[in-house]
Amino acid sequence: MMGPAHSLSGAAAWLGVGAAAAAAGHTMPWPVLLVGALICAGAALAPDLDHKSATISRAFGPISRGLCEIVDKLSYAVYKATRKQGDPRRSGGHRTLTHTWLWAVLIGAGASALAISGGRWAVLALLFVHMVLAIEGLLWRAARGSSSDVLVWLLAATSAWILAGVLDKPGNGSDWLFTEPGQEYLWLGLPIVLGALVHDLGDALTVSGCPVLWPIPIGRRRWYPVGPPKALRFRAGSWIELKVLMPVFMLLGGAGGAAALNFI
């Protein structure tokens, strides 16, 4: 999938979680619903950090470009070290390590640990990074081009500061789900895990599939490209993604948000 579809699916997924929580009698505070949806929309772009042309690899200038090269080399090294006889030879690390459930869990756990150990500035950093990605993904037409980068960063920084201030207020969700002292913002890792997994599932629908189950071996392959039957797959950026899936994600997200806020 392309970036906009990934971001929309991430936001819709978190709004769906909010709807499920409301149905179970544990309605999310609206700031958690909003912030979680934005983080999930941004996190749904993150697995493509192994590809130099991806939105996340361009979003933070030289920093993200350099990190992309490191992640690509790391992913390729892990692929070569763990491939089985049935896994094909390849020349790069795209759609390998960062497109697995294990990577999603580790990144989410790391974000949660950073949030509870690093204090307010760590929370602001996490919010800023994911706000930039959410803006790039959801408002991709307006955010295209290097000339808009500074404006995106300023908007993301302002949004992160405001949203952190809202969450900090009693009852607004800094301690949502994890209520013990010192566990504020521990939940921030959850939309990050969900966003990464939604990205992987989206890529599994495309022609190449996605090795989301690694390191679990399937037959003679450890990097098995999970996906539906080939007749049901599509190419990234095709009309099915743009004309069918993206409108569906919008409708599901809207319905999920309304249910999460008890409007329906």
C-alpha positions in Angstrom: 0.0 0.0 0.0 0.9 3.6 -0.4 1.4 6.1 2.5 -2.1 7.7 2.6 -3.9 4.3 2.6 -1.6 3.1 5.4 -2.3 6.2 7.5 -6.0 6.1 7.0 -6.1 2.4 7.9 -4.1 3.1 11.1 -6.4 5.9 12.2 -9.5 3.7 11.4 -8.0 0.8 13.4 -7.5 2.9 16.6 -11.0 4.4 16.2 -12.3 0.8 16.0 -10.5 0.0 19.2 -12.2 3.0 20.8 -15.6 1.7 19.5 -14.8 -1.8 21.0 -13.8 -0.2 24.3 -17.1 1.8 24.4 -19.1 -1.3 23.7 -17.4 -3.1 26.6 -18.3 -0.3 28.9 -14.8 1.3 29.1 -15.2 4.4 27.0 -11.9 6.1 26.1 -11.5 9.7 27.1 -11.8 11.8 23.9 -8.1 13.0 24.1 -6.9 9.3 24.1 -9.2 8.5 21.1 -7.8 11.5 19.2 -4.2 11.2 20.1 -4.2 7.4 19.7 -5.7 7.8 16.2 -3.1 10.3 15.1 -0.2 8.2 16.6 -1.6 5.1 14.9 -1.9 6.9 11.6 1.7 8.0 11.9 3.0 4.6 13.2 1.3 2.9 10.2 4.0 4.6 8.0 6.9 3.6 10.2 7.7 0.0 8.9 8.7 1.6 5.5 11.8 3.1 7.2 13.7 0.4 5.3 12.9 2.1 1.9 14.6 5.3 0.8 11.6 6.5 -1.2 9.1 6.1 1.6 7.4 9.0 3.4 9.0 8.3 6.7 12.5 8.2 5.1 12.0 11.7 3.8 10.0 13.2 6.6 12.9 14.3 8.8 15.5 15.3 6.3 19.1 13.9 6.7 18.2 12.3 10.0 15.5 10.0 8.6 17.5 9.4 5.4 20.5 8.3 7.4 18.4 6.1 9.7 16.8 4.6 6.7 20.1 3.4 5.4 21.0 1.9 8.8 17.6 0.1 9.1 17.8 -1.2 5.5 21.3 -2.7 6.1 20.2 -4.1 9.5 17.1 -5.7 7.9 19.1 -7.2 5.1 21.7 -8.6 7.5 18.9 -10.2 9.6 17.3 -11.6 6.5 20.6 -13.2 5.3 21.4 -14.6 8.7 17.9 -16.2 9.2 16.7 -17.2 5.7 15.9 -20.8 5.0 16.4 -22.8 1.8 13.0 -21.7 0.4 13.6 -18.0 1.0 14.8 -16.3 -2.2 18.1 -14.3 -2.4 17.6 -10.6 -2.4 19.7 -7.4 -2.5 18.0 -5.2 0.1 16.1 -5.3 3.3 12.7 -3.7 2.3 9.7 -5.6 3.6 11.7 -7.9 5.9 12.5 -7.1 9.5 10.4 -4.0 9.9 7.4 -5.7 8.5 7.1 -8.4 11.2 5.0 -8.7 14.3 8.1 -9.0 16.4 9.4 -5.6 15.2 6.0 -4.0 15.9 6.0 -5.3 19.5 9.6 -4.3 20.2 9.0 -0.8 18.8 5.8 -0.4 20.8 7.4 -1.7 24.0 10.4 0.7 23.5 8.1 3.6 23.0 6.2 2.8 26.2 9.4 2.4 28.2 10.7 5.7 26.8 7.4 7.4 27.7 7.4 6.4 31.4 11.1 6.7 31.9 11.9 9.9 29.9 9.2 12.2 31.4 7.4 15.0 29.6 10.1 15.6 26.9 10.1 12.0 25.9 6.3 12.1 25.5 6.6 15.3 23.5 9.2 13.7 21.2 7.0 10.6 20.6 4.0 12.8 19.9 6.1 15.1 17.6 7.5 12.2 15.5 4.1 10.6 15.0 2.3 13.9 14.4 4.8 14.6 11.5 4.1 11.2 10.0 0.3 11.6 10.5 0.3 14.9 8.7 2.5 13.6 5.9 0.2 10.6 5.5 -3.3 12.0 6.0 -2.6 15.4 4.4 -0.2 14.1 1.8 -1.3 16.4 -1.0 -0.7 19.5 1.1 2.5 18.1 2.6 4.2 17.1 -0.6 7.6 18.8 -1.5 10.6 19.8 0.6 9.4 23.4 0.8 6.6 22.3 3.1 8.8 20.3 5.6 9.3 23.2 8.0 5.6 24.0 8.1 4.8 20.3 8.8 7.4 20.2 11.6 6.0 23.4 13.1 2.4 22.2 12.9 3.5 18.8 14.4 5.4 20.5 17.3 2.5 22.8 18.1 0.0 19.9 18.0 2.3 17.7 20.2 2.6 20.5 22.8 -1.2 21.2 22.9 -2.2 17.5 23.0 0.3 16.7 25.7 -1.2 19.6 27.7 -4.7 18.3 27.2 -3.7 14.7 28.2 -2.0 15.9 31.3 -5.2 17.3 32.8 -6.9 15.0 35.3 -9.3 12.6 33.7 -8.1 13.2 30.2 -6.2 10.0 29.8 -2.5 10.3 30.6 -3.2 7.3 32.9 -5.6 5.6 30.7 -5.6 1.8 31.0 -2.5 1.8 33.3 -3.5 3.6 36.5 -0.7 2.8 38.9 1.6 5.7 39.9 4.5 6.1 37.5 2.6 4.4 34.6 1.3 7.6 33.0 1.6 7.4 29.2 2.5 3.7 29.3 -0.4 3.2 26.8 1.4 5.2 24.1 3.0 2.1 22.8 -0.3 0.4 22.0 -1.3 2.6 19.0 2.3 2.3 17.8 2.1 -1.5 17.8 -1.3 -1.4 16.2 -0.2 1.0 13.5 2.8 -1.2 12.5 0.6 -4.4 12.4 -2.0 -2.6 10.3 0.7 -1.6 7.9 1.8 -5.2 7.6 -1.7 -6.4 7.0 -2.2 -3.8 4.4 1.0 -4.9 2.6 -0.1 -8.5 2.9 -3.0 -7.6 0.5 -0.6 -6.5 -2.2 1.1 -8.7 -4.9 4.3 -9.2 -2.8 2.7 -10.2 0.4 4.3 -9.5 3.8 6.4 -11.7 6.1 4.5 -10.6 9.2 4.9 -14.0 11.0 8.7 -14.0 11.0 10.6 -15.7 12.7 8.0 -18.4 12.7 8.9 -20.8 9.9 6.3 -22.0 7.3 7.4 -25.0 5.3 10.9 -24.3 3.8 10.6 -20.6 4.4 11.1 -18.3 7.4 10.2 -15.1 5.5 7.0 -16.4 4.1 5.0 -13.6 2.3 1.6 -13.9 4.1 -1.4 -12.8 2.0 -4.7 -13.8 0.5 -4.9 -15.9 -2.7 -3.0 -14.1 -5.5 -6.2 -13.5 -7.4 -7.4 -11.2 -4.5 -4.2 -9.2 -4.3 -3.5 -5.8 -5.9 -0.6 -3.6 -6.8 0.3 -0.8 -4.4 -1.2 2.5 -5.7 -3.8 0.7 -7.9 -7.4 1.8 -8.4 -8.5 -0.7 -5.8 -6.5 1.0 -3.1 -7.4 4.5 -4.1 -11.1 4.1 -5.1 -12.2 1.3 -2.9 -10.0 0.8 0.2 -9.4 4.4 1.1 -13.1 5.3 1.1 -13.8 2.2 3.1 -11.2 3.2 5.7 -12.8 6.6 5.9 -16.2 5.2 6.5 -15.0 2.7 9.0 -13.0 5.3 10.8 -16.0 7.7 11.0 -18.3 4.9 12.2 -15.7 3.8 14.8 -15.2 7.3 16.1 -18.9 8.0 16.4 -19.3 4.7 18.3 -16.3 5.4 20.5 -17.9 8.7 21.6 -21.3 7.0 22.1 -22.9 9.0 19.3 -24.3 5.8 17.8 
